[in-house]
Amino acid sequence: MLAAIPDPAADPSLRDLIAARPNLKYDAMAGLLLDGVPLAGIADAVGTPTWVYSAAAMRGRYRHLTGAMTDAGIDLHVHYAVKANDGRAVLDLFNRQGAGADVVSGGELRKVLNAGFPASRIVYSGVGKAEAELRLALEHDIGQINIESAEELAMIAGLATTLGRQARIALRVNPDIDAGGNDKITTGRATDKFGIAYSDAAMLYAHAATLPGITPVGLATHIGSQVLTLAPYRAAFRRLADLVVTLRGRGLPVETVDCGGGLGIPYRNEPAPSPTGLAGTIKAAFHNLDVRVVIEPGRWLVGPAGVLLASVVLVKQAPGMRFIVLDAAMNDLVRPAMYDAWHGIVPISAIDAAQPTQPATVVGPVCESGDTFARSRQLPPLARNARVAILDAGAYGVVMSSTYNARPLAAEVWVEGDRWSVIRDRQPVEALWAREHLPA
């Protein structure tokens, strides 16, 4: 008899969620472990909600990614996308691994400089760089500025000339490729605000080469975040490669292609591209062009390395419904409310995890119906004060947190081997009004 084919639309079981995440496992006595460290012990000591990150997971994923590119023979330069998680410990880890940084604001630029990243390993992206931010980038002589428009090019040329600097720029090309997924994180379509229209790119690149203070070094593209198939990459990189050939045919130098980031992760254990697949796609597009390849991964490196610990405030029974109310909320992790994002939720107690499951809606205490982490999720009975871990929360979690409903920012914990330490204290409630003043 043939085995039943799993329903791809069905949620993965608690066991399957843990089995697919090698840094997590259950111990019969200690409960859920992250790299051998009991998460219950962290929750006891620090409280909840608390973010917890695995240094080993981040380091291992970086080496997996760079190893795949090296095996494919690609001259690769990784620039970590700081917007995914800009914590000092995270930045320090990737700097020590030799990564560069991809920043999208003056604040991020200052953070990575403070973290010790060499200016030569910094790429500045983003559609709305203010004059003061560009001045900062030029004064520090960063490695590359990705230009998003003709107007921005003119502004940088003027600033660079005034400062007596030479700006190394790449044109961010909008290839008009739909990467699929959530509309709010797709960035490579003609209707999106990012990048220069493909039809205008060659003319603008030629113009850039004539401007004082400007040194064009290459092309860039970024088609979106949480990309779960290689087909959009193939299409975008093919267009970028064609543009390299066109520009060189006109006698213009093109040294670098910045392939952006966006490689997706399997939040729901769904099929997702591997670094090996991405490396093959990049090699297929650029293997005969002798270019320096830049990629800007963020989510893929840090997403699976983090969990958000939360405690059950109460379980509310309603007709035909079970609401599990957590002390974590949309102000901590906004992705489900903002993007309808799916995150695995698992009990920390091994005893809880072994119990039969029933559907539940998992919510936070914020006064919004959108403060919902999961609907009709199969979970065991969870008593008041039981703890859960929200999985794959290392990217676009803490960086998007707020103090909505006067809820202080959560603590952050770093796990290194069998040891852990607090890397950001829980915000004291007094900090919520410390910067406020009554009018005169």
N, C-alpha and C positions, 0 to 999 in steps of 0.2 A: 504494500500500500504506500502511495506517495505521501510524504509529510505535508502538512498544511502550510501554505505559503503565508507568512506573516502579513497582516494588513498594514501597508505603509502609512495609512492615515491614523493608525492606532497609536496612542501614547506608549512610550517604552515603560516597562515595569521598573520598580525601584531597583530590582536586581540588575536589570540591563543597564540602567543609568550608571550604577556604580561600576559594573564590569567594563564599561566603555571609557572609564576615567582612571588611568593607572595610578594616579596620585591619591586616590581615595579607596578605602576599604573598611569593612566592618570588623571589629574585634568583639567577641561575645561579651566581654566584661566592660571594656572601655568605650564601646560604641564606635561611631564613625571616626576614622583616623584620616588626617591629611599628612602624607609623608611620615606616617608613624606617630604623629602627635595627636592625642585625643582632643577633638573639638569641644567636647563637654568641659574639659579642664580649662580651655580658653574662655568659654562662656561663663564658667564659675568665677574666674578671676577678673574678667574684664566687663562682664555683662553683655547684654544684647540690646539693640542690633550692633553687630561688629563685623567688619570686613576682615577676611583672613586670606593671605596670599602664600602660595608655594614658590619659593625662590628656585627650587629644583625644577619645577614645571616650566617656569619662564626660561631658565638657562637651557634646559633640554630642548625646548621647542625652537629656540634661537639656533642651536647647533644642528638640529634636524633640518631647518630651513636652509641654512648656509651650506650644510653638507650636500643637500640635494642639488643646489646650484653649482657647487664645485664639481660634483660628479658629472654634471651636464657640460662642464667646460665653460661656464659663463663667468665673465669678469664682473662679479657682482659686488655692489656696495649697498648694504642694508641701512636704512634710516628709519629708526623706530618712530612710529606715528604717536607723538606725545599726547595728542588729544584723547587717546584711548585710556590712559592712566598716567597722570603726571606726578605721581608721588616721588619723593626724593629717593627712596629705597629702590623703586623701579628704575628710575633714571640712572642711578648709580650702577645697578646691575648691568644694564645694556651698555653703558659707557665702558665698563670694565671688560665686556665681551668684544669691544672694538666697533660697536655699532655707531652710526651717526644718528642724527635726530631730524625728524620732519616736524616743523612747528607751523602754527597757523595764527599766531598772535604775538604781539610784543611781550605779553606776559609769559607765554611759553618760551619765547626766545631768551628772556631773562632767566627763567628757571633752568634751562639746559646749560646756559653759560655758567650759572651759579653751581650747577651739578658737575662742572668740569669738562663738558664736551668741548673739544677743540672747535673753534669757529669754522675751520675748513671742512668739518664733517656735519655742518648744519645746512639744511634746505628749508627755505621759507615758502610755504604755499598759502593759498587763501585769496578770496575774491575781493576783500576789502581792507587791504593794508593801509593804515593811516600814515601820514607823512612822518610823524614822530617815530613810528615803528620802522619804517623804511630807513630813516636816518640812523636808527640804532643798528640795523642790519649792515648798513654801509660802513658805519664807523668801526664795527667789529670785523669787517671784511669776511662775511660768512661765505660758505662754499658756493651756494647757488640760490637765486631768487626765481621762483616760478611765476612768470608773468601771466596774468589772467585777462588782460585787455590792452587795446592800443592806448587807452587813456592812462593806464597804469605804467606802461612803457615810457610814455612821455614824462610822467611824473618822476620816475626813477632816473631817467636820463638827466633831467634838470637837477635833481638832488645830487647825483653822483658828480656832475660837473662842478657844482658849487662846492662840494666837499673835497674835490680833487681825488676822487676814488674811481675805480673801474668796477662796475657791477657785472658779475658773471650771471647771465640770465638764461633760463630755458623758457620757451613758450609752452604754456599748458594748452594743449589742443583738445577741443571738444569733438570727439569722433562721431557723435550722434549715434551712440550705441546704447540700447536699453539693457542694463545688467540684470534686470528682473528683481524680484524681491520687493521690499517696501518702497513705496513711492518717495518717502521722505529721505531716504538714504541712497537714492540713485542720482548720480551726478554727471553722467556722460551723454545726456540727450540734448538735442538742439534747444529744447525749451528750458533746460536747467540753467542756473545762473553762472555756472562755472565754465571757465576756459574760453578759448578763441575758436570761432567757427572754423571748421576744417578748410572751407573754401577760401578763407582769408589768411590762413597761417603762413603759406609760402611768401606772400607779398609782405606781411608784417615782419617775418624773419629777415628778409632782405633789407627792409627798412631799418630794423634794429642794428644791422651790421654797419650802417652808415652813421649811427648816432655817436656823439662824443660821450664818454663815460659808460658805454655799454659794450660788453663782450658776449655775444651769443655763443653758448656752448652746446645747446641741444634742445631737445623736445621733451615734453612731459604729457602724461595723460592720467586720468583717474576716473574710472567709470562708476564707482559706487562702493558701498560697504555691504558686507555679508553676501558676497557673490558665491553662489553654490554650484556653478557650472563653469567649465572652462570656455564654452563657446563665445561668450561676450569678450573674453580676453583675446581669443584668437582673432576676432573681427577687429577689435581696437588696435591690437599690435600690428596687424596686417596693414591697417591704414597708416599707422605711425611709420612703419618700415617704408612704405611707398613714399611718404613725405621726406624721409631721410634721403632716398634716392633722388627725388626731385630737387631737393636743395643742393645736394652735392653736384648734381648735373648743372646747376647754375653757378658752380664755383664757390659755394658757401660751406664753411666748415661745420660739421655736426659731430661732436665728440661723444655726447651722452644721450641716452634715452632713459627717461624716468617713467617707469611702468606703473607707478602708483601703488596702492595697496588694495584692501577690500576683500582679501581671501577669507571666505566664510568658515565658520566652525559649526559642528553638528550639535546645536543646542538640544535637539529632539532625537538625536542619534540618526538623523537623516544622512543620506550620502552627501559627501562634501569633497571638494578637490583636495589633493595632497600637494605638498611642496614639490614632489617629484613631477606631478602633472603640470604644475605651474612652470617648473624649470623647463620641461619639454616644450611647452607653449612659447615661452620666451626664446628658447634656442631656435625653434622652427621659424620664428619671425625675423630674428636678427643675426643668425649664425654667420652670414656672409657679409656683414656690414662693418665689422671691426669697431664696435661701439662699447663704451662703458655703460653698464646697465645698473640703474638704481631702482630699488623697490622700497616701499614705505609701509611695511606691515605694522599693524597695531593690535586689532582684535585677536588675530590668529596667535600672536605671541603671548598675550596676557589674559584673554578671556577665560580659557579653561583653567587658569592658574588660581582663580579666586572664587571664594564662596562668601555669601552673606549669611551670618548666623542670626537667627531670630527665635524668640520665645512665643509660645501660645498664650495670649491674654485670656481668651475664653473660647469655648465652642458654642456657637449659637445654633439652636435647632429651630427650624421653621418648617411649615408644611412642605414636605417633599424636598427640603433643602438642609444642608449642613454647612454652616459658615465657620471656618477656622480663622479666627482673628489673631493676627500676629502683632508684635510690637514693632516690627519693621513696616515701612509704608512706602508709598510712591515718592515721598520726598527723599528716601534713601535710594531706592532703585526705581527709576521712572520708566525704564524701557517697556514694561508691559502696558502701562497706561498710555505712553506716547506712541509706541509702534505695534501694539498688540503682540509683543514679543513673548516667546515661550521660553521659560526657564524650568529646569528640573527642580523639584522640591522633595527632599528626602528627610526622614527623621534622623536625629543624631543618635538616639538610643537604639541599640541592636534589638532590644526587646520590642520596642515599638515597630521597628522595621519588619519584624517577623510576623506581625499580626495580619489578619485578613483585611483587605482594603474595601472601601466604599467611596462613592463619589463625594467630593467636597469642593466648595468654593473657598479659595484662600484669599483673604483680604487683609488690608492694614487698617489702622484706626483713623486715618485722615478723613475729614468730612467731605469726601468726594466719592461718588459711585465708581469713578474710574480708578480708585485705589484698590485694584483687584490684581492679584498675582496669577491666579489660575481659576478656571471654571471647570466643573465636572472632572476634577482631577482625582484619580484613584489613590487614596491615602488611608492608612490605618486609623483606628481611633486614637486621638491625641488629646490627652488631658491638659488641663490648665497648667502652665509652666513647662510643658514639654518643649523640646527644642527641635528646630529644623534647620537644614542648610539649603539655601537657594543656590543652585549650581551655576557655573560658567558666568560668574559675576565680576570677573577681574577687569573687564573692558566696559567702558561707558556706564560704569556704576557710580563709584564715588565721585568721579569728575562731574557728573550731572546731578549730584545731590543738592538739596536746598534745605532751608529751615522753615518751609511752609508749615503752617499750623503751630509755629513757635516750637518746632521739634529740633533740638540740637543735632549737629552733625555727629555721626557714629564714629566709634574708634576704629583703628586699623591695626592689624597684627601681621607680623612677618614670620613665616616658618622657614627655618634653615636647618635641614637635617632633622635631628630629634629635639631641636630647641626652638623656642618662639620668643618674640619680643614685640612690645607695642611700638609702632612706628608713627602713630598719630593718636594723641589722647582724645578721649571723648570730649566734645565741646561742652564747656560748662554753660548752664542755662543763662548765667549772668552775661555771657558774651553776646547774647541775642540783642541786648539793648546798650552794650558798652559804647558803641559808636554813635548813639543817638543824642540829640540835643533839643531842648525845648526852644521855641523861637523867642527872640528878645521881646 
